[in-house]
Amino acid sequence: MSTVISADGTTIACTVTGSGPAVVLVDGAIGHRAFDPGVAVAEQLSAHHTVWAYDRRGRGGSGDTAPFAVEREIEDLAAVIAAAGGSAAVFAISSGAALALRAAAAGVGMARLAVYEPPFSTEEGQAERFVGYVTELEAALAEGRRGDAVAAFLTFVGLPGEMLEGMRSAPVWPVFEAVAPTLAYDAAALGARTGATVPVELLATVAVPTLVLDGGASPELLRAPARAVAGAVPGAEYRTLADQTHEVAAEALVPELLKFYA
């Protein structure tokens, strides 16, 4: 494990593997190095790149200096990129993609940016659901009900109630609860308090070559935001990975990333 120090003094934990041009991976909600379904992506990319996988603040080995602001997470990503040599390609997934897009708009030193299914809202009903979700989430966190905060998130993303009850007694539940406060950070990156709509004006300022990906088997609720982001970022490429869902397989994803980063 390596560490870097963010602008506000927060320690950010990283794992560095492989060799070649640097690629930094940005997780979505809950994901971190100790619980990262994207570990296969890092393994496959590391055959061609030096891969920097880091714990976003409040997760795993990273610190979490108060007060939180999305700008602090942007600074964290900038610190990792600085440690990687000052410029790096970036791959970000789900709500981590929203964070990476904001970082690109802020001028963080990215050579190229690939994002997978940033889950913004493109429908009025979904925007209302985001507002309701973040209200429930923040109330649970303010009262120290971490399990209820995780349950609010899993319910929001569509986990059936019977599965949720089973998960509460599963060994992974304490892992989820440990990072529950960071669910508010993902909500902030998406702009959930105001409906998580696609930040078109902000995205229009992104000057980094950008690839937007989605899965052909994902619901329109996730594919429509991907198309909207691709349309808002100047010169962005848009591709669909056949038969993939939000839980994208490394075998389908990595070849596209390698072509884009080449």
Phi, psi and omega per residue, in radians:
M1 nan 2.419 3.011
S2 -1.972 2.855 3.052
T3 -2.324 2.635 2.984
V4 -2.250 2.784 -3.118
I5 -1.942 2.149 3.136
S6 -1.347 3.014 -3.026
A7 -1.060 -0.525 -3.136
D8 -1.638 0.198 3.099
G9 1.594 -0.003 -3.134
T10 -1.272 2.341 3.078
T11 -1.412 2.241 3.123
I12 -2.001 2.132 -3.090
A13 -1.534 2.411 -3.085
C14 -2.356 2.680 2.888
T15 -2.067 2.268 -3.087
V16 -2.045 2.160 -3.128
T17 -2.345 2.752 3.026
G18 1.407 -2.966 3.110
S19 -2.625 2.694 -3.105
G20 2.098 -2.968 3.134
P21 -0.986 2.480 -3.025
A22 -1.278 2.441 2.979
V23 -2.269 2.280 3.098
V24 -1.896 2.320 -3.134
L25 -1.795 2.328 -3.124
V26 -2.074 2.014 -3.103
D27 -1.311 2.801 2.981
G28 -1.581 -2.813 -3.088
A29 -1.010 2.401 3.071
I30 1.292 -0.562 -3.050
G31 -1.085 2.406 2.995
H32 -2.806 3.105 -2.960
R33 -1.107 -0.522 3.126
A34 -1.388 -0.287 3.106
F35 -2.553 1.446 -2.996
D36 -2.331 1.782 3.107
P37 -1.130 -0.202 3.126
G38 -1.615 0.246 -3.088
V39 -1.064 -0.553 3.120
A40 -1.145 -0.528 3.080
V41 -1.105 -0.790 3.116
A42 -1.082 -0.742 -3.115
E43 -1.095 -0.773 -3.097
Q44 -1.288 -0.647 3.099
L45 -1.173 -0.533 -3.044
S46 -1.193 -0.191 3.037
A47 -1.253 -0.284 -3.081
H48 -2.242 -0.272 -3.029
H49 -2.404 2.754 2.883
T50 -1.451 2.010 -3.010
V51 -1.800 2.185 3.081
W52 -1.858 1.892 3.047
A53 -1.820 2.165 -3.081
Y54 -2.212 2.689 3.038
D55 -1.476 2.044 3.031
R56 -1.050 2.678 -3.011
R57 -0.977 2.472 -3.092
G58 1.502 0.029 -3.092
R59 -2.176 2.545 3.014
G60 0.929 -2.166 -3.079
G61 -1.549 0.027 -3.104
S62 -1.558 2.659 3.083
G63 -1.419 -3.040 -3.088
D64 -2.752 1.393 -3.097
T65 -1.344 2.265 3.093
A66 -1.501 2.721 -0.061
P67 -1.465 2.701 3.139
F68 -1.389 2.552 2.922
A69 -2.662 2.625 3.117
V70 -0.983 -0.572 3.131
E71 -1.038 -0.551 3.119
R72 -1.178 -0.669 3.108
E73 -1.218 -0.572 3.045
I74 -1.110 -0.735 3.096
E75 -1.122 -0.627 3.094
D76 -1.059 -0.834 3.125
L77 -1.091 -0.704 3.106
A78 -1.077 -0.664 3.140
A79 -1.160 -0.688 3.099
V80 -1.139 -0.769 3.130
I81 -1.112 -0.672 3.089
A82 -1.068 -0.744 3.114
A83 -1.161 -0.493 3.138
A84 -1.399 -0.022 3.092
G85 2.187 -0.005 3.082
G86 1.749 -0.284 3.060
S87 -2.681 2.462 -3.110
A88 -2.719 2.672 2.902
A89 -1.279 2.661 -3.106
V90 -2.283 2.415 2.926
F91 -2.131 2.249 -3.104
A92 -2.361 2.492 -3.051
I93 -2.165 2.519 3.038
S94 0.976 -2.281 -3.119
S95 -1.152 -0.403 3.005
G96 -1.115 -0.492 3.083
A97 -1.177 -0.658 3.078
A98 -1.076 -0.740 3.098
L99 -1.088 -0.808 -3.098
A100 -1.128 -0.647 3.091
L101 -1.129 -0.696 3.086
R102 -1.150 -0.664 3.106
A103 -1.141 -0.705 3.105
A104 -1.096 -0.721 3.115
A105 -1.142 -0.483 3.129
A106 -1.429 -0.055 3.081
G107 1.570 0.264 3.077
V108 -1.072 2.505 -2.937
G109 -1.274 1.299 3.107
M110 -1.727 2.375 3.024
A111 -1.372 -0.750 3.097
R112 -2.631 2.683 -3.122
L113 -2.303 2.163 3.017
A114 -2.033 2.310 3.137
V115 -2.233 2.545 3.125
Y116 -2.084 2.045 3.024
E117 0.813 1.077 3.002
P118 -1.101 2.092 -2.912
P119 -1.522 0.945 3.011
F120 -1.193 3.032 3.108
S121 -1.810 2.381 3.030
T122 -2.116 0.071 -3.101
E123 -2.191 2.484 -3.110
E124 -1.025 -0.766 -3.141
G125 -1.080 -0.669 3.127
Q126 -1.212 -0.659 3.093
A127 -1.036 -0.723 3.111
E128 -1.137 -0.663 3.101
R129 -1.114 -0.683 3.099
F130 -1.051 -0.781 -3.137
V131 -1.092 -0.769 3.106
G132 -1.100 -0.716 3.135
Y133 -1.098 -0.870 -3.073
V134 -1.164 -0.545 3.066
T135 -1.119 -0.806 3.104
E136 -1.130 -0.746 -3.129
L137 -1.060 -0.877 -3.087
E138 -1.128 -0.620 3.091
A139 -1.132 -0.760 3.139
A140 -1.112 -0.745 -3.131
L141 -1.190 -0.684 3.138
A142 -1.096 -0.514 -3.124
E143 -1.681 0.111 3.104
G144 1.298 0.297 -3.123
R145 -1.619 1.295 -3.063
R146 -1.103 -0.686 3.127
G147 -1.081 -0.691 3.119
D148 -1.209 -0.562 3.081
A149 -1.123 -0.768 3.091
V150 -1.106 -0.737 3.134
A151 -1.077 -0.684 3.110
A152 -1.075 -0.735 3.130
F153 -1.144 -0.853 -3.083
L154 -1.134 -0.631 3.064
T155 -1.145 -0.737 -3.134
F156 -1.058 -0.665 -3.109
V157 -1.508 0.067 2.952
G158 1.827 0.180 3.120
L159 -1.219 2.208 3.138
P160 -1.066 2.603 -3.076
G161 -1.010 -0.679 -3.126
E162 -1.169 -0.596 3.089
M163 -1.251 -0.657 3.127
L164 -1.060 -0.784 -3.134
E165 -1.077 -0.667 3.101
G166 -1.162 -0.624 -3.102
M167 -1.209 -0.492 -3.118
R168 -1.049 -0.437 3.122
S169 -1.819 0.112 -3.120
A170 -1.437 2.692 -3.138
P171 -1.026 -0.430 -3.091
V172 -1.362 -0.276 -3.042
W173 -1.039 -0.769 3.087
P174 -1.068 -0.516 3.073
V175 -1.133 -0.755 3.082
F176 -1.093 -0.810 -3.109
E177 -1.089 -0.585 -3.117
A178 -1.068 -0.548 -3.109
V179 -1.886 0.186 -3.087
A180 -0.941 -0.698 3.139
P181 -1.031 -0.457 -3.107
T182 -1.319 -0.194 3.034
L183 -1.057 -0.557 3.079
A184 -1.182 -0.507 3.124
Y185 -1.221 -0.704 3.090
D186 -1.155 -0.710 3.102
A187 -1.060 -0.676 3.131
A188 -1.176 -0.701 3.122
A189 -1.081 -0.554 3.129
L190 -1.475 -0.246 -3.064
G191 1.291 0.668 -3.007
A192 -1.102 -0.551 -3.105
R193 -1.064 -0.462 3.128
T194 -1.950 0.353 3.024
G195 1.764 -0.026 3.070
A196 1.008 0.569 3.107
T197 -1.225 2.730 -3.120
V198 -1.090 2.136 -3.102
P199 -1.383 1.282 -2.968
V200 -1.003 -0.800 -3.100
E201 -1.114 -0.710 3.101
L202 -1.131 -0.802 -3.109
L203 -1.113 -0.486 3.119
A204 -1.141 -0.257 3.133
T205 -1.642 -0.059 -3.129
V206 -1.219 2.174 -3.102
A207 -1.918 0.154 -3.117
V208 -1.600 2.372 3.011
P209 -0.970 2.188 -2.946
T210 -2.250 2.399 3.037
L211 -2.042 2.207 3.097
V212 -1.942 2.188 -3.090
L213 -2.068 2.602 2.940
D214 -2.485 3.033 -3.132
G215 -1.815 2.374 -3.122
G216 -1.125 -0.374 3.121
A217 -1.750 0.082 3.088
S218 -1.343 2.717 3.115
P219 -1.224 2.757 3.121
E220 -1.030 -0.456 3.109
L221 -1.040 -0.462 3.096
L222 -1.775 -0.526 -3.104
R223 -1.326 -0.641 -3.139
A224 -1.075 -0.763 3.075
P225 -1.083 -0.636 3.109
A226 -1.069 -0.779 3.110
R227 -1.112 -0.697 -3.136
A228 -1.133 -0.716 3.098
V229 -1.112 -0.786 3.131
A230 -1.059 -0.620 3.125
G231 -1.299 -0.401 -3.091
A232 -1.568 -0.531 -3.127
V233 -1.448 2.129 -3.097
P234 -0.981 2.194 3.064
G235 1.275 0.161 -3.087
A236 -1.140 2.534 3.002
E237 -1.628 2.584 3.128
Y238 -2.286 2.235 3.129
R239 -2.413 2.613 3.086
T240 -1.968 2.302 3.093
L241 -1.620 1.994 -3.050
A242 -1.015 2.393 3.015
D243 1.195 0.135 -3.116
Q244 -1.660 2.660 3.061
T245 -1.983 -2.933 3.101
H246 -1.103 -0.460 3.047
E247 -1.551 1.226 -2.996
V248 -1.193 2.449 3.124
A249 -1.435 2.410 -3.141
A250 -1.022 -0.610 -3.097
E251 -1.111 -0.505 3.102
A252 -1.526 -0.596 -3.024
L253 -1.404 -0.842 -2.963
V254 -1.059 -0.724 3.109
P255 -1.012 -0.632 3.094
E256 -1.183 -0.695 3.118
L257 -1.138 -0.744 -3.123
L258 -1.085 -0.711 3.098
K259 -1.114 -0.732 -3.093
F260 -1.235 -0.631 -3.108
Y261 -1.415 -0.236 -3.068
A262 -1.120 nan nan
